[in-house]
Amino acid sequence: MTTTENLYQIYLKHPVISTDTRKIAPGSIFFALKGDKFDANTFAEQAIAAGAAYAVIDNPAYSLGDQYILVDDVLTTLQDLARFHRRQLNIPVVGLTGTNGKTTTKELINSVLSQHFNTYATQGNLNNHIGVPLTILSINSTHEAAVIEMGANHQKEIELLSNIAQPSHGLITNVGKAHLEGFGGVEGVKKGKGELYDYLSQKVGKSGSPQESVAFVNSADKVLMEMQEARNLKNVVLYGDDGNLTNLVSGQLIENSPYLTLQWTNNETGKSYEVKSQLTGAYNLDNILAAICIGVYFKLTAEEINTGISGYQPKNNRSQITTTATNTLICDYYNANPSSMFVAIENLGKLNAEYKVLVLGDMFEMGQESAAEHEAVIRKALATPVNGRIFIGAEFYKAKEAIDYKPSVLDKFYPTAEDAIIGLKMNPIKNATILIKGSRGMALERLVELF
């Protein structure tokens, strides 16, 4: 069997990793990963034919020559190779996780740091046990900093990803209600996300001596403050909108209509600055301040930081504003959980717009809490000052029966997205600001063309 060290020497000569035979890069190394419904060992020969230099496999039946590298387990080998590569990199690596805002915060940090450093960041949502190793193995000797997003839906996953990415700096955006089924409730989420702080508190250098590990913490978030105080974190850098005098960076919203403008202060110099973003949602203030704080920590100028913030344009349907011929849409249907639902609903209620409509789809992975959480979202929506509310999905449809709900001509419940499409075609919405939010599985992008 090939050792990690031997495989690393091959990787140095062929530093591009492929896992999909439809996207083979010439001269790459193909890793034959297994999925629930496929075994990529069966595609190894196809990968070589398509131009891969080597194929890493774990089934000897598919070893057809010197270009086939047989290992005990392909996934473990990929993770070990990434871990080995990470140890060769002498650059700051910012690792981040959290219930909400991970990807937006990652993109903001990358946008800021890229004004000064050649920075590599997680592409898209490659933030799991496969995506993180692939991200690490995409970092090369030209990069001066990295930003690694780590996602999880059960405990011990952030522990694994931290040990692969080995962040020198860490950030938890927040801890809320998401993946409750996998984590076993909110306390399970708290413990799972806290594994990043655990890693930072235990990180040691190559000689076994303590190493400088830095945690960036939102001082206005009581849960995060309690979590970091409970651990032996040597270096904590604070930021927030709570006026904490020990914050490296403080800030506050100036405008939210619908784009955010904020004022922020570098508390080391006492100087304040103003920046206009292309983000909507008051909840994004914390994400912006995190990126600003990291920029200040790494000694970027205020001009570089503001350019990074103002230049970031959201995509992938995360707080993304789209203007149609008749409406303004806040497209936020990449994912949803109770925590993100509440803040998104609150934000629409606070927006300065004449006519506002909520379009909310079911939340997935809620487990035994599903009924109660969908009921809570309905109550929140009904208590928010908007002009109309549309609830879509079987969970919302069932939940309406459990609350004291008085039917309104402006509020609709549809058991499926298909039913909603029919209803919206019959009763089109015009001249409105519309929030569209739901779990990815609801595929609410189908509704956009109706607005």
C-alpha positions as CSV (number, residue, x, y, z in Angstrom):
1,M,0.0,0.0,0.0
2,T,1.2,3.5,-0.8
3,T,2.1,5.7,2.2
4,T,0.8,9.3,2.6
5,E,4.4,10.6,2.2
6,N,4.9,8.7,-1.1
7,L,1.5,9.9,-2.4
8,Y,2.4,13.4,-1.4
9,Q,5.4,13.3,-3.7
10,I,3.1,12.3,-6.5
11,Y,0.7,15.1,-5.6
12,L,3.5,17.6,-5.8
13,K,4.1,16.7,-9.4
14,H,0.3,16.5,-10.1
15,P,-1.3,19.0,-7.7
16,V,-4.8,18.9,-9.1
17,I,-7.4,16.6,-7.6
18,S,-10.3,15.2,-9.5
19,T,-13.3,13.3,-8.0
20,D,-15.7,13.5,-11.0
21,T,-14.9,11.7,-14.3
22,R,-17.0,14.3,-16.1
23,K,-14.6,17.0,-15.0
24,I,-11.2,15.4,-15.3
25,A,-8.3,17.8,-15.5
26,P,-5.4,16.5,-17.6
27,G,-2.6,15.3,-15.4
28,S,-4.7,15.2,-12.3
29,I,-5.0,12.6,-9.6
30,F,-8.5,10.9,-9.6
31,F,-9.8,9.8,-6.2
32,A,-12.4,7.1,-6.5
33,L,-14.7,8.1,-3.7
34,K,-17.7,6.0,-2.8
35,G,-21.2,7.4,-2.5
36,D,-24.6,6.1,-1.3
37,K,-25.5,5.1,-4.9
38,F,-22.1,4.7,-6.6
39,D,-18.6,3.3,-6.3
40,A,-16.1,5.4,-8.2
41,N,-13.7,2.5,-8.3
42,T,-15.7,1.5,-11.4
43,F,-14.9,4.8,-13.0
44,A,-11.1,4.7,-12.4
45,E,-10.3,3.3,-15.9
46,Q,-12.5,6.0,-17.4
47,A,-10.7,8.7,-15.4
48,I,-7.3,7.5,-16.7
49,A,-8.6,7.4,-20.3
50,A,-9.9,11.0,-19.8
51,G,-6.4,12.2,-19.0
52,A,-5.9,11.7,-15.2
53,A,-2.3,10.8,-14.4
54,Y,-3.2,8.5,-11.6
55,A,-6.3,7.0,-10.0
56,V,-6.5,6.3,-6.3
57,I,-8.6,3.2,-5.6
58,D,-9.4,0.9,-2.7
59,N,-10.7,-2.1,-4.7
60,P,-7.8,-4.3,-6.1
61,A,-10.2,-5.6,-8.8
62,Y,-9.8,-2.2,-10.6
63,S,-6.0,-2.0,-10.3
64,L,-5.0,-2.2,-14.0
65,G,-1.4,-1.0,-13.9
66,D,1.1,1.5,-12.6
67,Q,-1.3,4.5,-12.9
68,Y,-3.6,2.9,-10.3
69,I,-2.7,3.6,-6.6
70,L,-4.3,1.1,-4.3
71,V,-5.1,2.2,-0.7
72,D,-7.1,0.9,2.2
73,D,-9.7,3.6,2.0
74,V,-9.9,6.4,-0.6
75,L,-11.7,8.9,1.6
76,T,-9.4,8.5,4.5
77,T,-6.4,8.7,2.1
78,L,-7.8,12.0,0.7
79,Q,-8.2,13.4,4.2
80,D,-4.7,12.2,5.3
81,L,-3.1,13.8,2.2
82,A,-4.8,17.1,2.9
83,R,-3.7,17.0,6.5
84,F,-0.1,16.3,5.4
85,H,-0.2,19.1,2.9
86,R,-1.7,21.5,5.4
87,R,1.4,20.9,7.7
88,Q,3.6,22.1,4.9
89,L,1.8,25.5,4.6
90,N,3.2,28.3,6.6
91,I,0.3,30.7,6.1
92,P,-2.6,32.0,8.3
93,V,-5.6,29.8,7.9
94,V,-8.9,31.2,9.1
95,G,-11.4,28.4,9.8
96,L,-15.0,29.3,10.4
97,T,-18.2,27.5,11.2
98,G,-21.6,28.4,12.7
99,T,-25.3,27.9,12.3
100,N,-26.0,30.8,10.0
101,G,-23.9,33.2,7.8
102,K,-20.9,30.9,7.3
103,T,-20.7,31.3,3.5
104,T,-21.5,35.0,3.5
105,T,-18.9,35.6,6.2
106,K,-16.4,33.5,4.4
107,E,-16.9,35.4,1.2
108,L,-16.6,38.8,3.0
109,I,-13.4,37.7,4.8
110,N,-12.0,36.5,1.5
111,S,-13.0,39.8,-0.2
112,V,-11.3,41.8,2.5
113,L,-8.1,39.8,2.8
114,S,-7.8,39.5,-1.0
115,Q,-7.2,43.3,-1.1
116,H,-3.8,42.7,0.4
117,F,-3.0,39.0,0.3
118,N,-3.2,36.3,-2.4
119,T,-6.0,34.5,-0.6
120,Y,-7.6,31.1,-1.3
121,A,-11.1,30.5,0.1
122,T,-13.5,27.6,0.1
123,Q,-15.3,27.4,-3.3
124,G,-19.1,27.3,-3.1
125,N,-20.2,25.0,-0.3
126,L,-17.3,22.6,-0.3
127,N,-17.4,22.6,3.5
128,N,-17.8,18.9,4.5
129,H,-15.5,15.9,5.0
130,I,-14.8,15.8,1.3
131,G,-14.9,19.5,0.4
132,V,-12.5,20.6,3.2
133,P,-9.7,18.2,2.1
134,L,-10.3,19.3,-1.6
135,T,-10.0,22.9,-0.5
136,I,-6.8,22.4,1.4
137,L,-5.3,20.5,-1.5
138,S,-6.1,23.5,-3.8
139,I,-3.9,25.8,-1.8
140,N,-0.4,26.2,-3.4
141,S,2.9,28.0,-2.6
142,T,1.7,31.3,-4.1
143,H,-1.1,31.7,-1.6
144,E,-0.5,33.9,1.4
145,A,-3.7,33.2,3.4
146,A,-6.7,30.9,3.3
147,V,-10.3,31.0,4.5
148,I,-11.8,27.6,5.2
149,E,-15.5,27.1,5.7
150,M,-16.5,24.1,7.8
151,G,-20.1,22.8,7.9
152,A,-21.6,20.1,10.1
153,N,-24.9,18.3,10.8
154,H,-23.7,16.1,13.7
155,Q,-21.2,16.2,16.5
156,K,-17.6,15.4,16.0
157,E,-17.7,16.6,12.4
158,I,-16.1,20.0,13.2
159,E,-13.5,18.2,15.2
160,L,-12.6,16.1,12.1
161,L,-12.6,19.1,9.8
162,S,-10.5,21.2,12.2
163,N,-7.9,18.4,12.4
164,I,-7.7,18.4,8.6
165,A,-7.7,22.2,8.0
166,Q,-5.7,23.0,11.2
167,P,-6.8,26.6,11.4
168,S,-4.5,29.1,13.0
169,H,-7.4,31.5,13.4
170,G,-11.0,30.6,14.1
171,L,-14.5,32.1,14.0
172,I,-17.9,30.8,14.9
173,T,-20.6,33.0,13.4
174,N,-23.4,32.0,15.8
175,V,-25.1,29.0,17.3
176,G,-28.8,28.4,16.5
177,K,-31.4,25.9,15.6
178,A,-30.3,23.9,12.6
179,H,-29.7,20.2,11.8
180,L,-31.5,19.5,15.2
181,E,-32.1,15.9,14.1
182,G,-28.4,15.2,13.6
183,F,-27.1,17.2,16.5
184,G,-29.7,16.0,19.0
185,G,-31.1,19.4,19.9
186,V,-29.8,22.9,20.5
187,E,-27.3,21.8,23.1
188,G,-25.9,19.4,20.6
189,V,-25.5,22.1,18.1
190,K,-23.6,24.2,20.7
191,K,-21.3,21.4,21.5
192,G,-20.7,20.5,17.9
193,K,-19.9,24.1,16.8
194,G,-17.8,24.5,19.9
195,E,-15.4,21.8,18.6
196,L,-13.7,24.6,16.7
197,Y,-12.9,26.4,20.0
198,D,-11.8,23.1,21.4
199,Y,-9.3,22.7,18.6
200,L,-8.0,26.3,19.0
201,S,-7.5,25.8,22.7
202,Q,-5.5,22.6,22.3
203,K,-3.5,23.5,19.2
204,V,0.3,23.0,19.6
205,G,3.3,23.6,17.4
206,K,5.5,21.1,15.7
207,S,7.8,21.0,18.7
208,G,4.9,20.3,21.0
209,S,5.0,23.9,22.4
210,P,1.8,26.0,22.6
211,Q,1.2,27.8,19.4
212,E,-0.5,31.2,18.8
213,S,-4.1,30.3,18.0
214,V,-6.6,33.2,17.6
215,A,-10.3,33.1,18.1
216,F,-12.4,36.0,16.7
217,V,-15.6,36.3,18.9
218,N,-18.7,38.4,18.6
219,S,-18.8,40.1,22.0
220,A,-22.5,40.9,21.6
221,D,-23.3,37.1,21.4
222,K,-23.8,35.8,24.9
223,V,-23.7,32.2,23.9
224,L,-20.4,32.6,22.0
225,M,-18.9,34.6,24.9
226,E,-19.9,31.8,27.4
227,M,-18.5,29.2,25.0
228,Q,-15.1,30.8,24.6
229,E,-14.8,31.7,28.3
230,A,-15.4,28.0,29.2
231,R,-12.3,27.0,27.2
232,N,-8.7,27.8,27.6
233,L,-8.4,30.1,24.6
234,K,-5.1,32.0,24.8
235,N,-5.9,34.7,22.3
236,V,-9.4,36.1,21.8
237,V,-10.1,39.1,19.6
238,L,-13.5,40.7,20.1
239,Y,-15.8,42.6,17.7
240,G,-19.4,43.6,17.9
241,D,-22.1,46.2,17.9
242,D,-22.5,46.3,21.7
243,G,-20.0,49.1,22.4
244,N,-17.7,46.7,24.4
245,L,-14.6,48.8,25.0
246,T,-12.3,45.7,24.6
247,N,-13.5,45.1,21.1
248,L,-10.9,45.5,18.4
249,V,-13.7,46.6,16.1
250,S,-17.1,48.1,16.9
251,G,-19.8,49.0,14.5
252,Q,-23.4,50.0,14.0
253,L,-25.9,50.1,11.1
254,I,-26.7,53.5,9.6
255,E,-29.0,52.4,6.9
256,N,-31.0,49.3,5.9
257,S,-33.1,50.2,2.8
258,P,-32.6,47.5,1.6
259,Y,-28.8,47.6,1.4
260,L,-26.7,48.0,4.5
261,T,-24.6,51.0,5.3
262,L,-22.6,50.9,8.5
263,Q,-20.1,52.8,10.6
264,W,-17.2,51.0,12.1
265,T,-14.5,52.0,14.5
266,N,-10.9,50.6,14.9
267,N,-10.7,50.9,18.6
268,E,-6.9,50.7,18.5
269,T,-6.7,54.0,16.7
270,G,-10.1,55.4,17.7
271,K,-10.8,56.2,14.0
272,S,-14.2,55.6,12.5
273,Y,-15.2,54.9,8.9
274,E,-18.4,54.4,6.9
275,V,-19.0,51.7,4.3
276,K,-21.9,50.8,2.0
277,S,-22.4,47.2,1.3
278,Q,-24.3,45.2,-1.3
279,L,-25.9,43.1,1.4
280,T,-29.4,43.3,2.8
281,G,-30.6,42.1,6.2
282,A,-29.6,43.6,9.5
283,Y,-28.4,40.2,10.6
284,N,-25.5,40.6,8.2
285,L,-24.0,43.4,10.3
286,D,-22.3,40.7,12.5
287,N,-20.9,39.0,9.4
288,I,-19.5,42.3,8.0
289,L,-18.0,43.2,11.4
290,A,-16.3,39.9,11.6
291,A,-14.6,40.5,8.2
292,I,-13.7,44.0,9.2
293,C,-12.2,42.8,12.5
294,I,-10.1,40.2,10.7
295,G,-8.9,42.8,8.2
296,V,-7.9,45.1,11.1
297,Y,-6.1,42.2,12.9
298,F,-4.1,41.5,9.8
299,K,-3.1,45.2,9.5
300,L,-5.0,46.0,6.3
301,T,-5.7,49.7,5.8
302,A,-9.3,51.1,6.2
303,E,-9.4,51.7,2.5
304,E,-8.5,48.1,1.7
305,I,-11.1,46.8,4.2
306,N,-13.9,49.1,2.9
307,T,-13.1,48.1,-0.7
308,G,-13.4,44.5,0.3
309,I,-16.7,45.0,2.0
310,S,-18.3,47.3,-0.6
311,G,-17.0,45.1,-3.5
312,Y,-18.6,41.9,-2.3
313,Q,-21.8,41.0,-4.2
314,P,-23.9,38.2,-2.7
315,K,-24.8,35.3,-4.9
316,N,-26.1,31.7,-4.7
317,N,-29.4,33.0,-3.3
318,R,-28.1,34.1,0.0
319,S,-29.6,37.5,0.9
320,Q,-29.4,38.3,-2.8
321,I,-31.6,41.2,-4.1
322,T,-33.2,40.8,-7.5
323,T,-35.3,43.4,-9.2
324,T,-38.0,42.2,-11.6
325,A,-40.3,44.3,-13.8
326,T,-42.8,44.5,-10.9
327,N,-41.2,43.5,-7.6
328,T,-38.0,43.6,-5.5
329,L,-37.1,40.1,-4.4
330,I,-34.9,39.2,-1.5
331,C,-33.8,35.7,-2.6
332,D,-32.7,33.8,0.5
333,Y,-33.7,30.2,-0.4
334,Y,-30.4,28.5,-0.3
335,N,-31.2,27.2,3.1
336,A,-33.4,27.8,6.2
337,N,-33.7,27.0,9.8
338,P,-35.6,28.6,12.7
339,S,-32.8,31.0,13.6
340,S,-32.3,32.3,10.1
341,M,-36.0,32.4,9.5
342,F,-36.6,34.6,12.5
343,V,-34.0,37.2,11.6
344,A,-35.0,37.3,8.0
345,I,-38.6,37.8,8.9
346,E,-37.7,40.5,11.4
347,N,-35.6,42.3,8.7
348,L,-38.4,42.4,6.2
349,G,-40.6,43.9,8.9
350,K,-38.1,46.6,9.5
351,L,-37.4,47.5,5.9
352,N,-38.6,50.8,4.6
353,A,-40.9,49.5,1.9
354,E,-44.5,50.3,1.1
355,Y,-45.8,46.8,0.4
356,K,-44.0,43.7,1.9
357,V,-44.7,40.0,1.4
358,L,-43.2,36.9,3.1
359,V,-42.9,33.7,1.1
360,L,-41.7,31.0,3.4
361,G,-41.0,27.3,2.6
362,D,-40.6,24.3,4.9
363,M,-37.5,23.9,7.0
364,F,-35.8,20.4,6.7
365,E,-33.8,18.3,9.2
366,M,-35.9,19.5,12.2
367,G,-36.5,16.0,13.6
368,Q,-38.9,15.9,16.5
369,E,-38.9,19.6,16.8
370,S,-40.3,20.2,13.3
371,A,-44.0,20.8,14.3
372,A,-43.1,23.2,17.1
373,E,-40.5,25.1,15.1
374,H,-42.9,25.6,12.1
375,E,-45.6,26.8,14.4
376,A,-43.2,29.3,16.0
377,V,-42.2,30.6,12.5
378,I,-45.9,31.1,11.6
379,R,-46.5,33.0,14.8
380,K,-43.4,35.1,14.2
381,A,-44.6,35.9,10.7
382,L,-48.1,36.8,11.8
383,A,-46.7,39.1,14.4
384,T,-44.5,40.9,11.9
385,P,-45.7,44.1,10.2
386,V,-45.9,42.9,6.6
387,N,-48.8,43.0,4.1
388,G,-49.0,39.4,3.1
389,R,-47.7,36.0,4.1
390,I,-47.4,32.8,2.0
391,F,-46.5,29.5,3.7
392,I,-45.4,26.6,1.4
393,G,-44.9,23.0,2.3
394,A,-46.4,20.1,4.2
395,E,-44.9,21.1,7.6
396,F,-46.3,24.6,7.5
397,Y,-49.6,23.3,6.2
398,K,-49.9,20.9,9.2
399,A,-48.7,23.5,11.6
400,K,-51.4,26.0,10.9
401,E,-54.0,23.7,12.4
402,A,-52.2,23.8,15.8
403,I,-52.3,27.6,16.2
404,D,-55.1,30.0,16.8
405,Y,-55.1,31.2,13.2
406,K,-57.7,33.5,11.7
407,P,-57.7,33.2,7.9
408,S,-56.8,36.4,6.0
409,V,-57.2,37.2,2.4
410,L,-53.5,38.3,2.5
411,D,-52.2,35.1,4.1
412,K,-52.1,31.8,2.2
413,F,-51.0,28.2,3.0
414,Y,-50.1,25.8,0.2
415,P,-49.2,22.1,0.9
416,T,-46.7,22.0,-2.0
417,A,-44.7,24.4,-4.2
418,E,-46.8,23.2,-7.2
419,D,-49.9,24.4,-5.4
420,A,-48.2,27.7,-4.6
421,I,-47.3,28.2,-8.3
422,I,-51.0,27.7,-9.3
423,G,-52.1,30.1,-6.6
424,L,-49.6,32.8,-7.5
425,K,-50.5,32.6,-11.2
426,M,-54.2,33.2,-10.2
427,N,-53.3,35.9,-7.7
428,P,-50.1,37.7,-8.9
429,I,-48.2,39.9,-6.6
430,K,-47.0,43.3,-7.9
431,N,-45.2,46.4,-6.6
432,A,-43.9,44.6,-3.5
433,T,-40.7,43.8,-1.7
434,I,-40.8,40.0,-1.3
435,L,-38.7,37.8,0.9
436,I,-38.4,34.2,-0.5
437,K,-36.9,31.9,2.1
438,G,-37.0,28.1,2.7
439,S,-34.8,25.0,2.8
440,R,-32.9,24.1,-0.3
441,G,-35.1,21.0,-0.8
442,M,-38.2,23.2,-1.4
443,A,-36.6,24.5,-4.6
444,L,-38.3,27.9,-4.2
445,E,-36.3,29.3,-7.2
446,R,-39.3,27.9,-9.2
447,L,-41.3,30.8,-7.9
448,V,-39.1,33.7,-9.0
449,E,-40.4,33.8,-12.6
450,L,-43.9,34.4,-11.1
451,F,-42.9,37.7,-9.5
